Amino acid sequence: MGYPTKVQLIQRASGPGQWYINFPTVLAEAMDFEKGEQVFWHVEDKANLVLHRTAVRPSPVPLKKKRRRS
């Protein structure tokens, strides 16, 4: 499921302005973001941006390993 989000441009008299993209609360909570956390954007192509976090806490839920079938 996706979450629609608007891209906003704030025009400033002193400069070129700033672009903003706000994360929906449910997405930020699911990703366990913290206030002031630094993230990095990478342009995959004109349709996709990739958000990269350098420091991620371990998941509190243990991951199940898939068994290999012979």
C-alpha positions in Angstrom: 0.0 0.0 0.0 1.3 3.5 -0.8 0.8 6.8 0.9 0.1 9.8 -1.3 2.1 12.8 -0.4 2.3 16.3 -1.9 5.6 18.0 -2.8 5.6 21.6 -1.6 7.7 24.6 -2.7 8.2 27.4 -0.2 9.2 30.6 -2.2 11.5 32.9 -0.3 12.2 36.5 -1.2 15.9 36.1 -0.3 16.6 33.0 -2.4 15.4 30.2 -4.7 13.1 28.7 -2.1 13.0 25.2 -0.6 11.2 22.0 -1.5 9.5 19.9 1.2 8.2 16.3 1.3 6.5 15.3 4.5 6.2 11.7 5.6 2.8 10.5 6.8 2.9 9.7 10.5 2.1 6.0 10.0 5.2 5.7 7.7 7.5 7.6 10.0 6.4 5.4 12.9 6.8 2.2 10.9 10.3 3.2 10.0 11.1 4.2 13.6 12.4 7.7 12.6 13.7 9.9 15.3 13.5 13.7 15.5 16.6 15.3 13.9 17.8 12.1 12.3 19.9 12.6 9.3 19.1 10.6 6.1 20.4 10.7 2.6 18.5 10.8 -0.7 19.8 9.0 -3.8 18.3 9.5 -7.2 17.6 6.1 -8.7 15.9 7.5 -11.8 13.3 10.2 -12.6 10.6 8.1 -11.0 12.4 6.9 -7.8 14.2 8.4 -4.9 16.0 6.1 -2.4 16.2 7.1 1.2 19.3 5.8 3.0 19.9 5.7 6.7 23.4 5.3 7.9 22.5 4.3 11.5 19.6 1.9 12.0 18.8 0.3 15.3 18.3 -3.5 15.2 14.7 -4.6 14.7 13.0 -5.7 18.0 11.3 -8.5 16.0 13.6 -11.4 15.2 13.7 -12.3 11.5 12.9 -15.8 10.5 15.4 -17.4 8.2 14.1 -19.2 5.2 14.9 -22.9 4.9 16.5 -24.1 1.7 14.7 -26.9 0.0 16.8 -29.7 -1.5 
